[in-house]
């Protein structure tokens, strides 16, 4: 049974602490007028449930000191940072909490590949990478140049990941547990703001298109802090409500190859969803939110998938335990990969071998030996080739 005197700092506690912190910041004295003592009680709960455990223990698994950091790291660190900045009145302690947040974030940044890919999939980009960007904004806002780490070279590539995985409308390449369609509660103002800062107009265009699709400048379900950030961004509100939005899609590149994740996305026509788009992955079976899917491919026409990964079931206690692959959506037999009498196996050692890509005007494709994803000794090799052959080889590359 959980010990209430030794609380576990998890996502639920972090989310509630963040809500309390931003509500106190936005409403402040109004809360005490409606219910005297409420703000004092909120501070007590955040202190006992979040800030003290964060300080006392440094072996939280989600910190990822062993090199296994995932989206829990920036998600929880972002909530701790908001609580420390907005609720903590002790200057020395607040500075100590901020230092611990920065140290913890370093573990997450160290896991990010230099191609900006997220092995957890598009939905988890918003839960992890996007929260990292928000934290860096908040740190720079309160600490100035001493806490401004927004010039890390990796961030530009990280920012491009959603646009690179885009099929059309709200459809995306969905590796791992990530669903194929984004829900209508994404903080699109974050890639908009960062796209402007880093001089990536195609990122800005993608963010505006995504927000217009969900018909809102603010996504309340994304969290109060994110809603306040969107409402206070004058450039975002102005550009999003422009009378004549640009109908082009400059973020839809001719082809994208992420060598660390080993994912290729290729279009028949750059900047357009009218024709075919093909995606294929190699990779390995030790990725975060992994499915046994080395060698999977996707095909979309008109921006909508014709061949798509079924995604994940509702999460249960089994989902992230030793019996994860007992559920059929995670097993290779339910993905469009070969089934040569044996199933693919979990673990980073079960991977694609001899991965080769072909990038060009007329043809984009990937070839890989999938044999290594299956039990040792069951196959000598299994080559899979996925290629998009364009009718017109004169399409300019982007």
C-alpha positions, 0 to 999 in steps of 0.5 A, a space after each residue: 500500500 502507498 505510504 502517505 508519509 512517503 508520497 510518490 511524485 507522479 504525473 497526477 500530483 504534478 498536474 494538480 500542483 501546476 493547476 494550484 500554482 497557476 490558479 493562485 497566480 491568476 486569481 490570488 486574493 479572489 480565492 481567499 475572498 471566496 474561501 478564506 484560508 484556501 491559498 494557505 491550504 493549497 500551499 500546504 498540499 503542494 509543499 507536502 505532496 510535491 516540493 518536499 518529495 522532490 527535494 528529499 529524493 533524487 532517485 526518482 525513476 522519471 528523472 532518468 539519471 540512468 539514461 532512460 529519461 522520457 516525457 515524465 521528466 519535463 512534464 513533472 519538472 515543469 510542474 515543480 518549476 511553476 510551483 517553486 516560482 509561484 508558491 515558494 516565498 523563500 528566495 534561497 529555497 526557490 533558487 535551490 528548487 530551480 537548480 534541481 529542476 535544471 539538473 534534472 532536465 539535463 538528463 532528458 536533453 541528453 537522451 534527445 537525438 540530434 535529428 530531433 526525433 521523438 521515439 515515443 511518437 507525435 502525441 508524446 512530443 507535446 507531453 515531453 519536448 513541448 514541455 521542455 520548450 515551455 520550461 526554457 521559456 519560463 526559466 529565461 523569463 524569470 532568470 534572464 540570460 543566466 537561465 536562458 538556454 534557448 540557444 541549444 542547437 538541438 532545439 530547432 530540429 526538435 521543433 520540426 518533429 511534428 511538421 515532419 510527421 504530418 500527413 494532413 489535417 489532424 493525421 500524423 505518423 503514429 509510432 509506438 503508443 501515439 494515436 494517429 490523430 491529434 486531440 483538439 487540446 494542443 498548445 499550438 502557441 508553443 511551436 508558433 512562438 519558437 518558430 518565430 524565435 528560431 526563424 522557422 516560418 514553416 513551423 509557424 505556418 504549421 502551428 497556425 494551421 493546427 490551431 485553426 483546425 481545433 478552432 481555438 487560440 487556447 486549449 483549456 484542457 491543455 492546462 491553465 498555465 498553457 492557456 494563460 501563456 496563449 492568451 497573453 501572447 499578442 502575436 499569437 492571438 493576432 496572427 491566428 485571427 487573421 481574416 485571410 490565413 495562408 492556405 499553403 502548407 510549406 511544412 510538408 517537405 518533399 522527404 524527411 529522413 531521421 537517421 537516429 530514429 530511422 524514420 523516412 517520410 516521403 511525399 509525392 508532391 512537396 507542400 501538398 496533401 493531394 497525392 501519396 505520402 509514404 512513411 516507414 521505420 526501422 529502429 529497434 524494439 527498445 524504444 519508449 512506448 515501444 510496439 514490436 513494429 520494426 519495419 512498419 510502414 504507412 501510406 496516406 492519400 489526400 492527407 488521410 492514412 490508408 495504411 495505419 498503425 492501430 495504435 494502443 488500447 486503454 492504459 492499464 496496470 499491465 501496459 507498462 509491466 512485464 506483461 505489456 506484450 500480452 496485449 495484441 495491439 503491441 505485438 508484431 502480428 498486428 502490425 504490417 511487418 513479416 510474420 515468418 512463424 515467429 514474432 518480433 521480440 522486445 529489447 533494443 538488441 532486436 533491431 533492423 540491420 543494414 538500413 539504407 535510404 534512397 533520397 532523390 527527386 524521383 524516388 525516396 525509399 528505405 531498405 532494411 534487414 528486419 531479421 534482427 528483430 526476431 528471435 536469434 537463430 530464427 532467420 538469417 535475414 529478411 529484407 524489406 524495401 519501401 519506396 515512393 516512386 514519383 511520376 514526375 522526377 522534376 519536383 524540387 526538393 525542400 
